[in-house]
């Protein structure tokens, strides 16, 4: 009979594990100093400051009542937020979605708000003059230039009909939902603009959550709610999503004439049993030159719609191993993002999940399939958090992608449960250390130290100072505007792409930056995070590299453009050449 | 990464284990997912109806006649707990403990608090037991798992290690501890414990199930590490004996994908999906 291992012996194995981790650090980091060279002279000092009040933003979220008044699932999901340069003045403006309560008439909720970035740290509410104060019970927002006229338009997902606002180019918008045919059906969650068929205009994937009605879904705490799907860990809770009827996602093809056609069935994305979609990102995971769609679904398997290149899609979630956790379990997917976090040249995925579970990181194996590496990459320490908005961004400007995750529980009543989780939680910033994530521990006065019940999160360099800032919506409260005030010794480059042959937003473009002997990949993806939309400019941290040796741009049209010797610390605007013969993507 | 010699030999042992030996190991694991689990989101069933059996009525009469009968309070508390009437069970256990603060009485009270999701009270009661009985193995194990549920990883590991140290042949505490290490990506420690469990002769159905699941977990860790060839063989063998083990189907599919055996992987994923579809809805959030 074997004796069980002693703790002392396992401690020895701890040391071996540390050695292995160190080896991984050396092997996986894309930046030169991680391969044995010296680090840059200065070390980044991370600091975020909540500047919402001084920015003049007075938004206050309404999401179906507070505390125990939250009687249905509608009151627990929260709202999104978008960065959008609606006036084309070169800085990111802010559009905040708002909700409602069930005792109000449809269309009588709190209005969404548009804040113009004045360029001096302050924002001005221009909702009324812009005409974008939709008062539906809003959830999500996507930004895209649907008419290729050079200014960004807005798509809003609602409990009621969705809304498409066309930017008129003069500071105002027009509601063209009816003429465009994109009102949708069902409770809209995240959506994403992308060019599904390479015809140079933006199509639209709309994630839908639940076929919801207060007439058919039991109210929390009523006798009708005495059902297994109205419990959470034995505690009476709002009902669903399991047990409720999921709503069908919709794929709209842009006809190029201001109208869209619902091609859900003919494109093959119709599901006999829909899947409670919450997060959507459009990305070219297999790098075959067309954009795939990844959908984070709540409580059931996630979907990976592989673009077949002929206007149809195939759900490869299962065979790509991105549908379930490593143990083959469906998780409660909320938000999602896609990026090459480990610098191996392939796009990886992250999905945020419910509390008492890991956020999932699917590492791409050359785009053929994915391995759930969540545990070993470092998601364990935050398993008690319930997570939503998410993005891979280089917050510390060191040349690899860090990870931000917005957290907050769905149920206010967990505060009394003693379950080790709470309604208000800290958001998490993970610093990439050679392909593994280390949780950043903020000082008490840091904006990241506050606790909220966060939901949507969007990312932009709103003050154009060369680092990535964050806006987060919170349940029944004001938003959080986290300005990146870190002391960062590294250099940076932002790339703003404008398509000509390709769609004007260049969604689907890939950029490979080479500097200091290493390279980084960024993709102009569609969607991402949770019900939110981020800065379309591609941000690169460069560490101590003082020049970009080469910038390779792979446009969605198939053209490859190469720019050499690019100075750092600037916003580089690149327009797709019209007269360049198409070159195949690698 | 070089294979640890101990693990290499143990893995070889598993691979060369006869079908009979595996069958013995898995004898009590024929129902899908029957192994004890440390899965996230456990969902206790809804409160059952009243349990006014003659036995309950008799105990109530006894207590009415003598409110200070600690044994009657304990007995009634246990019956009510089994009937999932946790709140009333707690009242009787609390009274029993007031009258006679025994370790067993406190342990029953802590379990009832836990079942009623009063986790802070459960934690405090377990600690009260340890104040007088620091080597109470079951308390150490339960408290370890409770600490994990409350998000206190280090405390959880500490209590489970203490449980192992009180009785070196503590399969279930080892199994729980291994699950924590695996969850947090500490694969070396997890594998070490799982392999030790596999080598211990089980003495109960629970230990047999833990042993069988440990085989699966070792293979799953190897798959996560990209060492799929050996893992696939173990999983294939496990599935011969436990055909409806959903996780093993899924994990074998992952191994096969890594081995470029896509069609076989597809079949494993389909089998896994079929088994998952047969699950009932037990919670709104899963």
HADDOCK unambig.tbl for C-alpha pairs under 7 A between the chains (distance, minus, plus):
assign (segid A and resid 1 and name CA) (segid B and resid 200 and name CA) 5.92 0.50 0.50
assign (segid A and resid 2 and name CA) (segid B and resid 196 and name CA) 6.87 0.50 0.50
assign (segid A and resid 2 and name CA) (segid B and resid 199 and name CA) 6.51 0.50 0.50
assign (segid A and resid 2 and name CA) (segid B and resid 200 and name CA) 6.23 0.50 0.50
assign (segid A and resid 3 and name CA) (segid B and resid 168 and name CA) 6.32 0.50 0.50
assign (segid A and resid 3 and name CA) (segid B and resid 169 and name CA) 6.48 0.50 0.50
assign (segid A and resid 4 and name CA) (segid B and resid 168 and name CA) 5.85 0.50 0.50
assign (segid A and resid 4 and name CA) (segid B and resid 169 and name CA) 6.34 0.50 0.50
assign (segid A and resid 4 and name CA) (segid B and resid 196 and name CA) 6.04 0.50 0.50
assign (segid A and resid 5 and name CA) (segid B and resid 193 and name CA) 6.97 0.50 0.50
assign (segid A and resid 10 and name CA) (segid B and resid 189 and name CA) 6.22 0.50 0.50
assign (segid A and resid 13 and name CA) (segid B and resid 188 and name CA) 6.58 0.50 0.50
assign (segid A and resid 13 and name CA) (segid B and resid 189 and name CA) 6.93 0.50 0.50
assign (segid A and resid 17 and name CA) (segid B and resid 188 and name CA) 6.88 0.50 0.50
assign (segid A and resid 228 and name CA) (segid B and resid 281 and name CA) 6.93 0.50 0.50
assign (segid A and resid 228 and name CA) (segid B and resid 282 and name CA) 5.26 0.50 0.50
assign (segid A and resid 228 and name CA) (segid B and resid 283 and name CA) 5.08 0.50 0.50
assign (segid A and resid 228 and name CA) (segid B and resid 284 and name CA) 6.78 0.50 0.50
assign (segid A and resid 229 and name CA) (segid B and resid 281 and name CA) 6.81 0.50 0.50
assign (segid A and resid 229 and name CA) (segid B and resid 282 and name CA) 6.37 0.50 0.50
assign (segid A and resid 229 and name CA) (segid B and resid 283 and name CA) 4.30 0.50 0.50
assign (segid A and resid 229 and name CA) (segid B and resid 284 and name CA) 3.61 0.50 0.50
assign (segid A and resid 230 and name CA) (segid B and resid 283 and name CA) 6.74 0.50 0.50
assign (segid A and resid 230 and name CA) (segid B and resid 284 and name CA) 5.56 0.50 0.50
assign (segid A and resid 231 and name CA) (segid B and resid 283 and name CA) 5.67 0.50 0.50
assign (segid A and resid 231 and name CA) (segid B and resid 284 and name CA) 6.13 0.50 0.50
assign (segid A and resid 232 and name CA) (segid B and resid 43 and name CA) 6.76 0.50 0.50
assign (segid A and resid 232 and name CA) (segid B and resid 283 and name CA) 6.12 0.50 0.50
assign (segid A and resid 232 and name CA) (segid B and resid 284 and name CA) 6.64 0.50 0.50
assign (segid A and resid 232 and name CA) (segid B and resid 285 and name CA) 6.53 0.50 0.50
assign (segid A and resid 233 and name CA) (segid B and resid 41 and name CA) 6.80 0.50 0.50
assign (segid A and resid 233 and name CA) (segid B and resid 42 and name CA) 6.28 0.50 0.50
assign (segid A and resid 233 and name CA) (segid B and resid 43 and name CA) 4.33 0.50 0.50
assign (segid A and resid 233 and name CA) (segid B and resid 44 and name CA) 5.97 0.50 0.50
assign (segid A and resid 234 and name CA) (segid B and resid 43 and name CA) 5.94 0.50 0.50
assign (segid A and resid 234 and name CA) (segid B and resid 44 and name CA) 5.33 0.50 0.50
assign (segid A and resid 234 and name CA) (segid B and resid 45 and name CA) 6.47 0.50 0.50
assign (segid A and resid 234 and name CA) (segid B and resid 46 and name CA) 6.19 0.50 0.50
assign (segid A and resid 239 and name CA) (segid B and resid 284 and name CA) 5.96 0.50 0.50
assign (segid A and resid 240 and name CA) (segid B and resid 284 and name CA) 4.29 0.50 0.50
assign (segid A and resid 240 and name CA) (segid B and resid 285 and name CA) 6.59 0.50 0.50
assign (segid A and resid 241 and name CA) (segid B and resid 284 and name CA) 5.46 0.50 0.50
assign (segid A and resid 241 and name CA) (segid B and resid 285 and name CA) 6.50 0.50 0.50
assign (segid A and resid 242 and name CA) (segid B and resid 284 and name CA) 4.74 0.50 0.50
assign (segid A and resid 242 and name CA) (segid B and resid 285 and name CA) 6.53 0.50 0.50
assign (segid A and resid 243 and name CA) (segid B and resid 284 and name CA) 6.58 0.50 0.50
assign (segid A and resid 299 and name CA) (segid B and resid 285 and name CA) 6.21 0.50 0.50
assign (segid A and resid 299 and name CA) (segid B and resid 286 and name CA) 5.09 0.50 0.50
assign (segid A and resid 318 and name CA) (segid B and resid 269 and name CA) 6.76 0.50 0.50
assign (segid A and resid 319 and name CA) (segid B and resid 266 and name CA) 6.29 0.50 0.50
assign (segid A and resid 327 and name CA) (segid B and resid 247 and name CA) 5.53 0.50 0.50
assign (segid A and resid 327 and name CA) (segid B and resid 250 and name CA) 6.94 0.50 0.50
assign (segid A and resid 327 and name CA) (segid B and resid 251 and name CA) 6.59 0.50 0.50
assign (segid A and resid 328 and name CA) (segid B and resid 247 and name CA) 5.68 0.50 0.50
assign (segid A and resid 328 and name CA) (segid B and resid 250 and name CA) 5.44 0.50 0.50
assign (segid A and resid 331 and name CA) (segid B and resid 286 and name CA) 6.56 0.50 0.50
assign (segid A and resid 332 and name CA) (segid B and resid 286 and name CA) 6.24 0.50 0.50
assign (segid A and resid 356 and name CA) (segid B and resid 40 and name CA) 5.19 0.50 0.50
assign (segid A and resid 356 and name CA) (segid B and resid 41 and name CA) 5.95 0.50 0.50
assign (segid A and resid 357 and name CA) (segid B and resid 40 and name CA) 5.56 0.50 0.50
assign (segid A and resid 375 and name CA) (segid B and resid 183 and name CA) 5.88 0.50 0.50
assign (segid A and resid 375 and name CA) (segid B and resid 184 and name CA) 5.04 0.50 0.50
assign (segid A and resid 375 and name CA) (segid B and resid 185 and name CA) 4.07 0.50 0.50
assign (segid A and resid 376 and name CA) (segid B and resid 184 and name CA) 6.86 0.50 0.50
assign (segid A and resid 376 and name CA) (segid B and resid 185 and name CA) 4.02 0.50 0.50
assign (segid A and resid 376 and name CA) (segid B and resid 186 and name CA) 6.93 0.50 0.50
assign (segid A and resid 380 and name CA) (segid B and resid 183 and name CA) 6.65 0.50 0.50
assign (segid A and resid 380 and name CA) (segid B and resid 184 and name CA) 4.61 0.50 0.50
assign (segid A and resid 384 and name CA) (segid B and resid 151 and name CA) 5.87 0.50 0.50
assign (segid A and resid 417 and name CA) (segid B and resid 117 and name CA) 6.46 0.50 0.50
assign (segid A and resid 417 and name CA) (segid B and resid 118 and name CA) 6.48 0.50 0.50
assign (segid A and resid 418 and name CA) (segid B and resid 118 and name CA) 6.36 0.50 0.50
assign (segid A and resid 418 and name CA) (segid B and resid 119 and name CA) 5.15 0.50 0.50
assign (segid A and resid 418 and name CA) (segid B and resid 120 and name CA) 5.68 0.50 0.50
assign (segid A and resid 419 and name CA) (segid B and resid 119 and name CA) 6.47 0.50 0.50
assign (segid A and resid 419 and name CA) (segid B and resid 149 and name CA) 6.64 0.50 0.50
assign (segid A and resid 419 and name CA) (segid B and resid 150 and name CA) 5.21 0.50 0.50
assign (segid A and resid 420 and name CA) (segid B and resid 149 and name CA) 6.66 0.50 0.50
assign (segid A and resid 420 and name CA) (segid B and resid 150 and name CA) 3.73 0.50 0.50
assign (segid A and resid 420 and name CA) (segid B and resid 151 and name CA) 5.23 0.50 0.50
